[in-house]
Amino acid sequence: MALSLKVGVMYAKQLAVTHKLPIIPIHHMEAHALTAMLTDERLVCKFNDHFSLNFPYLVLLVSGGHSLLAVAKDVDDFLLLGTSLDISPGDCLDKIARRLRLSAIGNGIYSQIPGGMAVELMARTSKNPTAYPMPTPRSVNRDCDFSFSGIRSAADRLINRLEKENGGVISMEDIASICSSCQTAVTRLFCRRLQRAIEYCILERHLPPSVKIPASSWPTPRVPSNPDPAAAALVLSGGVASNTFMRTELAKVATHYGMRLVAPPPRLCTDNGVMIAWNGVLLHSRGKRLECDPSMIDFTPRAPLGKDIRSLVSEACIRIKPLPVARARPPNKNP
């Protein structure tokens, strides 16, 4: 990664000098967080006008390399509420997919897609999604940080046991049930951390006053087909964010607090050039980060996202009433 960034920055500097143009440094994760401002269907596309996706909003970035929960206050102003303490959710699901050898199932149809997507598709085929419950990591920690290594380790132990009991072979039904349980565990962790993040932001007034803690956590909220465009937003982005099961459950949490879920289309959830260009447009329109001296530009392989206030979230010690997370079910063929 560092070598690729170095080459890219060198090339950008040459172009800037040759054509006498300024360079706009872009933070990769900020670009993910701002993509929804481009793709939100209610967007008024005028650079200095009002967007329907207004600041501040909450953003959850989940990918193969990152897991971040933050408040976006402006195009270059973020508050970091939580991050992954070990592996990323994408890495967790990819390793589980490899351990289950999903790429060899169904004449190799799963070999053409990422491991996380293969886990999602296998989970939909499970007839018994509650067969092998997985733990919820860090459930006693009242912060917004994530940990996924425990889910991966629990899955490894379960797979080893089933292989030992069945002569090295795991049935398709068990594979589907394991995928369902792992996906549910990852989603449940996201939902609980998201709930605490929202309640912390309500306490500290980091979100609009329309976001409120309901009097009761039950029943599970129904996500409206046409959410209020004026409602505060939860932006979901990153490669793992294309998981439809996770989107549905996170949308329920957002709805519970009077928010709406905004997510770019899957093709813009993964790394892409559009989000980088759009971030540049937003910064340029506000006259920010316009560096005219190319010699002042350098790269950082892993730059922090905004101001880190994770310790303040932990000190607030907020106890939540977790909303229930559904189990993955096969799509209804007769709607």
C-alpha positions as CSV (number, residue, x, y, z in Angstrom):
1,M,0.0,0.0,0.0
2,A,2.7,2.5,1.0
3,L,4.6,1.9,-2.3
4,S,1.5,2.4,-4.4
5,L,0.8,5.7,-2.5
6,K,4.3,6.9,-3.0
7,V,4.1,6.3,-6.8
8,G,0.7,8.0,-7.0
9,V,1.9,11.0,-5.1
10,M,5.0,11.4,-7.3
11,Y,2.9,11.2,-10.4
12,A,0.4,13.8,-9.1
13,K,3.3,16.1,-8.2
14,Q,4.7,15.9,-11.8
15,L,1.2,16.7,-13.2
16,A,0.8,19.6,-10.9
17,V,4.2,21.1,-11.8
18,T,3.7,20.5,-15.6
19,H,0.2,22.1,-15.7
20,K,0.7,24.6,-12.9
21,L,-2.2,23.1,-10.9
22,P,-2.8,22.9,-7.2
23,I,-2.9,19.5,-5.4
24,I,-5.8,18.6,-3.2
25,P,-4.8,15.9,-0.6
26,I,-7.5,13.4,0.0
27,H,-8.1,11.2,3.1
28,H,-9.2,7.8,1.8
29,M,-11.8,7.2,4.6
30,E,-13.1,10.7,4.5
31,A,-13.8,10.1,0.8
32,H,-15.8,6.9,1.7
33,A,-17.7,8.9,4.3
34,L,-18.7,11.7,1.9
35,T,-19.7,9.5,-1.1
36,A,-23.3,9.4,0.1
37,M,-23.6,13.2,-0.5
38,L,-23.1,12.5,-4.2
39,T,-25.4,9.5,-4.5
40,D,-28.3,10.5,-2.2
41,E,-31.2,10.7,-4.6
42,R,-32.5,13.9,-3.0
43,L,-29.2,15.7,-3.5
44,V,-29.3,19.2,-4.9
45,C,-26.2,19.1,-7.0
46,K,-24.9,22.7,-6.6
47,F,-21.5,22.9,-4.9
48,N,-22.3,25.9,-2.8
49,D,-26.0,25.2,-2.2
50,H,-27.7,23.0,0.3
51,F,-27.6,19.2,0.2
52,S,-30.4,17.0,1.5
53,L,-27.7,15.1,3.3
54,N,-26.7,17.8,5.8
55,F,-24.0,17.9,8.3
56,P,-23.7,16.7,11.0
57,Y,-24.4,13.0,10.3
58,L,-23.3,9.7,11.7
59,V,-21.1,7.5,9.5
60,L,-20.2,3.8,9.8
61,L,-17.4,2.7,7.5
62,V,-16.9,-1.0,7.2
63,S,-14.5,-2.7,4.7
64,G,-11.9,-5.3,4.3
65,G,-9.3,-3.1,6.0
66,H,-11.3,-0.7,8.3
67,S,-14.1,-0.4,10.7
68,L,-14.8,3.1,11.8
69,L,-17.7,4.9,13.5
70,A,-17.6,8.7,13.4
71,V,-19.6,11.9,13.3
72,A,-19.1,13.9,10.1
73,K,-19.4,17.6,11.0
74,D,-18.0,19.0,7.7
75,V,-16.1,17.8,4.7
76,D,-12.9,17.9,6.7
77,D,-14.1,17.7,10.3
78,F,-14.8,14.3,11.9
79,L,-15.1,13.0,15.4
80,L,-13.9,9.4,15.8
81,L,-16.2,7.4,18.1
82,G,-15.0,3.8,17.6
83,T,-12.7,1.6,15.5
84,S,-11.6,-2.0,15.3
85,L,-9.1,-3.1,17.9
86,D,-7.9,-6.1,16.0
87,I,-9.0,-7.4,12.6
88,S,-11.5,-5.8,10.3
89,P,-15.0,-7.3,9.7
90,G,-14.1,-8.0,6.1
91,D,-11.0,-9.9,7.1
92,C,-13.0,-11.8,9.6
93,L,-15.6,-13.0,7.1
94,D,-13.0,-13.6,4.4
95,K,-11.1,-15.9,6.7
96,I,-14.2,-17.8,7.7
97,A,-15.1,-18.2,4.1
98,R,-11.7,-19.7,3.3
99,R,-11.8,-22.0,6.4
100,L,-15.2,-23.3,5.1
101,R,-13.8,-23.6,1.6
102,L,-16.8,-21.8,0.2
103,S,-14.9,-21.2,-3.1
104,A,-15.1,-24.9,-3.9
105,I,-18.9,-25.1,-3.3
106,G,-21.4,-25.2,-6.1
107,N,-19.0,-25.8,-9.0
108,G,-16.9,-22.8,-7.8
109,I,-19.6,-20.2,-8.1
110,Y,-18.4,-18.6,-4.8
111,S,-14.8,-18.4,-6.1
112,Q,-15.7,-15.5,-8.3
113,I,-16.9,-13.3,-5.4
114,P,-15.4,-11.9,-2.1
115,G,-15.5,-14.1,0.9
116,G,-17.8,-11.8,2.8
117,M,-20.3,-11.9,0.0
118,A,-20.1,-15.7,-0.2
119,V,-20.8,-15.9,3.5
120,E,-23.9,-13.7,3.0
121,L,-25.2,-15.9,0.1
122,M,-24.6,-19.1,2.0
123,A,-26.3,-17.7,5.1
124,R,-29.5,-17.2,3.1
125,T,-29.7,-20.9,2.4
126,S,-29.7,-21.9,6.1
127,K,-32.8,-23.8,7.3
128,N,-31.6,-23.5,10.9
129,P,-29.8,-20.2,11.4
130,T,-29.8,-20.5,15.2
131,A,-28.0,-23.9,15.2
132,Y,-24.6,-22.5,16.2
133,P,-24.8,-19.2,18.2
134,M,-21.7,-17.1,18.1
135,P,-20.5,-14.7,20.9
136,T,-20.8,-11.0,20.9
137,P,-17.3,-9.7,21.5
138,R,-16.7,-6.9,24.1
139,S,-20.3,-7.0,25.2
140,V,-19.4,-5.8,28.7
141,N,-17.3,-2.8,27.4
142,R,-19.4,0.3,27.2
143,D,-17.6,2.0,24.3
144,C,-17.9,2.0,20.6
145,D,-14.8,0.0,19.6
146,F,-15.1,-3.2,17.7
147,S,-13.4,-6.6,17.9
148,F,-13.9,-9.4,15.4
149,S,-11.1,-11.8,16.2
150,G,-13.3,-13.6,18.8
151,I,-15.9,-14.4,16.2
152,R,-13.3,-15.8,13.9
153,S,-11.8,-17.9,16.7
154,A,-15.2,-19.2,17.8
155,A,-15.9,-20.2,14.1
156,D,-12.6,-21.9,13.9
157,R,-13.2,-24.0,17.0
158,L,-16.7,-24.9,15.8
159,I,-15.5,-26.0,12.4
160,N,-12.7,-28.0,13.9
161,R,-15.2,-29.8,16.2
162,L,-17.6,-30.6,13.4
163,E,-14.8,-31.9,11.2
164,K,-13.6,-34.1,14.0
165,E,-17.1,-35.4,14.7
166,N,-17.9,-36.1,11.0
167,G,-14.7,-37.5,9.5
168,G,-13.4,-34.2,8.2
169,V,-16.6,-33.4,6.3
170,I,-19.1,-30.7,7.2
171,S,-22.6,-30.9,5.7
172,M,-23.9,-28.1,3.5
173,E,-26.6,-27.3,6.1
174,D,-24.0,-26.9,8.8
175,I,-21.9,-24.7,6.6
176,A,-24.9,-22.5,5.9
177,S,-25.8,-22.3,9.6
178,I,-22.2,-21.3,10.5
179,C,-22.3,-18.6,7.9
180,S,-25.6,-17.3,9.2
181,S,-24.4,-17.3,12.8
182,C,-21.1,-15.5,11.9
183,Q,-22.9,-12.9,9.9
184,T,-25.4,-12.3,12.7
185,A,-22.7,-12.0,15.3
186,V,-20.9,-9.3,13.2
187,T,-24.1,-7.5,12.6
188,R,-25.2,-7.6,16.2
189,L,-21.9,-6.1,17.3
190,F,-22.3,-3.3,14.7
191,C,-25.9,-2.6,15.9
192,R,-25.0,-2.4,19.6
193,R,-22.0,-0.1,18.9
194,L,-24.2,2.0,16.7
195,Q,-26.9,2.3,19.4
196,R,-24.3,3.5,21.9
197,A,-22.8,5.9,19.4
198,I,-26.2,7.5,18.7
199,E,-27.1,7.8,22.4
200,Y,-23.7,9.3,23.1
201,C,-24.2,11.8,20.3
202,I,-27.6,12.7,21.7
203,L,-26.1,13.2,25.2
204,E,-23.3,15.5,23.8
205,R,-25.5,17.1,21.1
206,H,-23.4,16.0,18.2
207,L,-26.5,15.3,16.1
208,P,-29.6,17.3,15.3
209,P,-32.3,17.5,18.1
210,S,-34.6,15.4,16.0
211,V,-32.6,12.4,17.0
212,K,-34.0,11.1,20.3
213,I,-33.9,8.1,22.6
214,P,-37.3,6.3,22.4
215,A,-39.2,5.6,25.6
216,S,-39.1,1.8,24.8
217,S,-36.8,-0.5,22.8
218,W,-39.7,-2.7,21.8
219,P,-41.0,-3.7,19.4
220,T,-38.4,-3.8,16.7
221,P,-39.0,-0.7,14.5
222,R,-40.2,-1.1,10.9
223,V,-38.1,0.7,8.4
224,P,-40.3,3.0,6.3
225,S,-40.2,2.6,2.5
226,N,-40.0,6.4,2.1
227,P,-38.0,7.8,5.1
228,D,-38.3,11.4,5.9
229,P,-35.7,13.3,3.9
230,A,-35.4,15.8,6.6
231,A,-34.4,13.2,9.2
232,A,-30.8,13.0,10.5
233,A,-28.8,10.5,8.6
234,L,-26.7,7.4,9.3
235,V,-24.4,6.9,6.4
236,L,-23.2,3.4,5.7
237,S,-20.2,2.9,3.4
238,G,-17.3,0.6,2.6
239,G,-17.1,-2.8,0.9
240,V,-18.8,-4.8,3.7
241,A,-21.6,-2.2,3.7
242,S,-22.9,-3.8,0.5
243,N,-24.1,-6.7,2.6
244,T,-27.9,-6.4,2.4
245,F,-28.6,-8.2,5.7
246,M,-26.4,-5.8,7.6
247,R,-28.0,-2.8,5.8
248,T,-31.5,-4.0,6.9
249,E,-30.6,-4.4,10.5
250,L,-28.7,-1.2,10.8
251,A,-31.6,0.6,9.1
252,K,-33.8,-0.7,12.0
253,V,-31.5,0.9,14.5
254,A,-31.5,4.2,12.7
255,T,-35.3,4.2,12.4
256,H,-35.5,3.5,16.2
257,Y,-33.9,6.8,16.9
258,G,-35.7,8.8,14.3
259,M,-32.8,8.6,11.7
260,R,-32.7,7.4,8.1
261,L,-30.1,5.1,6.6
262,V,-28.2,6.5,3.6
263,A,-26.0,4.1,1.7
264,P,-24.2,4.5,-1.7
265,P,-24.9,1.8,-4.3
266,P,-22.7,-1.3,-3.9
267,R,-20.4,-0.3,-6.8
268,L,-19.5,2.9,-4.9
269,C,-19.1,1.2,-1.5
270,T,-15.8,-0.5,-2.5
271,D,-12.7,1.6,-3.3
272,N,-13.2,3.7,-6.4
273,G,-12.0,6.8,-8.2
274,V,-15.4,8.5,-8.1
275,M,-15.3,9.0,-4.3
276,I,-11.8,10.5,-4.5
277,A,-12.8,12.9,-7.2
278,W,-16.0,13.9,-5.4
279,N,-14.1,14.6,-2.2
280,G,-11.8,16.8,-4.2
281,V,-14.8,18.7,-5.6
282,L,-16.2,19.3,-2.1
283,L,-12.9,20.5,-0.8
284,H,-12.2,22.7,-3.8
285,S,-15.7,24.3,-3.6
286,R,-15.0,25.3,0.0
287,G,-11.4,26.5,-0.7
288,K,-9.9,23.9,1.6
289,R,-6.6,21.9,1.3
290,L,-5.6,23.7,-1.9
291,E,-1.9,23.1,-1.8
292,C,0.0,25.0,-4.5
293,D,3.5,23.9,-3.6
294,P,3.8,20.2,-4.6
295,S,6.9,19.8,-2.5
296,M,4.8,20.2,0.6
297,I,2.7,17.1,-0.2
298,D,3.4,13.7,1.2
299,F,1.5,10.5,1.9
300,T,0.5,8.6,5.1
301,P,-0.2,4.9,4.8
302,R,-2.7,4.9,7.7
303,A,-3.9,8.4,8.6
304,P,-6.2,8.9,11.6
305,L,-9.8,10.0,10.9
306,G,-10.6,13.3,12.5
307,K,-10.4,13.9,16.3
308,D,-10.3,10.8,18.3
309,I,-12.9,11.0,21.2
310,R,-13.2,7.3,21.8
311,S,-12.0,7.7,25.4
312,L,-14.8,10.2,26.1
313,V,-17.3,7.7,24.8
314,S,-15.9,5.1,27.1
315,E,-15.9,7.5,30.1
316,A,-19.6,8.3,29.5
317,C,-20.3,4.6,30.3
318,I,-23.6,4.5,28.4
319,R,-25.7,1.4,29.0
320,I,-28.0,0.5,26.1
321,K,-31.1,-1.7,25.7
322,P,-30.0,-3.8,22.6
323,L,-32.4,-4.1,19.8
324,P,-32.9,-7.7,18.6
325,V,-31.1,-8.7,15.4
326,A,-32.9,-10.9,13.0
327,R,-31.5,-14.1,11.6
328,A,-30.6,-14.4,7.9
329,R,-33.4,-15.9,6.0
330,P,-33.7,-17.0,2.3
331,P,-35.4,-14.4,0.1
332,N,-39.2,-14.8,-0.2
333,K,-39.9,-16.3,-3.6
334,N,-43.6,-15.5,-3.4
335,P,-43.8,-11.9,-2.2
